[in-house]
Amino acid sequence: MSALDIPKLCFITEPATPEAMIDQSIAAAKGGAGWVQLRHKTLPDAEFADLARTLMTALEPLGAKLVINDRVEVALAVKAPVLHVGQSDGNPADIRRRIGPDMILGLSVETKDQLAAIPPGVDYLGVGPIRATGSKPDHAAPIGLDGFAGIVSLTSLPCLAIGGVTHHDAAAIKHSGGAGLAVISAISRADNMEAASRDLLNAWRDA
């Protein structure tokens, strides 16, 4: 897995906004997001799986892939192309064995110390939070852009920056060796979500 396989923009859904998650996702994909990560902590698995299947069908003609957040069983059931797990979601080596060799596997990393425990089979990292964000109130301590750069310098895995990231951060993240941006509210709470996605990608390309 190389950085070239990782999209420059990953959008993560936010349930607590007026716009439905499917509308958020389609707008983000139309704006150029290569991945859409379906994240909803309380939706029952069956409903989550139904939404995932609907989203995969909607995203395919837009050239975007669906990422399942946390739920290994759902990822397997819907044959998702990508699964992203956190530090508390189980052993990544065990998860890799369960999902097989073909599904892309991402892991959240919040500190340099966590890098030492990453087993073979993890394809990319979600690194952050860069700063505090209201869209995930239980997040770890913010690491800032310098903290992100420090983690990137210690791993060969592609790293997506997450946590309060905006288009203003694109240059710093790109120049520190980051693979791309993973955003929630910068798109989900924008007046024009498609345009916000496009602005983020343009900022990355221009950096």
Buried (B, 14 or more C-beta within 10 A) or exposed (E): EEBEEBBBBBBBBBBEBEBEBBBBBBBBBBBBBBBBBBBBEEBEEEEBBBBBBBBBEBBEEBEBBBBBBBBBEBBBBBEBBBBBBBBEBEEBBEBBEBBEEEBBBBBBBBBBEBBEEBEEBBBBBBBBBBBEBEBBEEBBEBBBBEBBBBBBEEBEBBBBBBBBBBBEBBEBBBEBBBBBBBBBBBBBBBEEBBBBBBBBBBBBEEE
